[in-house]
Amino acid sequence: MVEKTIGRVSEFPVGEGKAVEVNGIELAVFNLGGGEFRAIINRCSHKGLPMHEAGKEVLGQELGSVDAESCSIKCPWHNLEWDLETGHNPVLDANVSVFDVEVTDEGSVVVEI
């Protein structure tokens, strides 16, 4: 396993995702608030579209959503729900890869690949 610093907490808006690349792997990193971060592969297994857009507002419409309470997101393209802890989607009975994320005492966000 490799740990990689991917930015500072302030670079990740609460309730939104951000795309980052680590060792050639594109991740969607979500700030759930309260120092909680989750990372999943940035492509849904349904259509291969980017998941980091979940929770963003475009032309007054929110694309998908980020739900800190259930630790899940809804795909911004088809509203399929993905568990950010397991990577599971019950409708498709499919999984995407998830990655451990930690926040250091200095405020850096570190992901483990």
Salt bridges, closest charged atoms under 4 A:
GLU11 OE1 - LYS18 NZ 3.66
GLU26 OE1 - ARG43 NH2 3.44
GLU36 OE1 - ARG38 NH1 3.04
GLU53 OE2 - HIS52 NE2 3.05
GLU85 OE2 - ARG38 NH2 3.19
ASP93 OD1 - HIS88 NE2 3.61
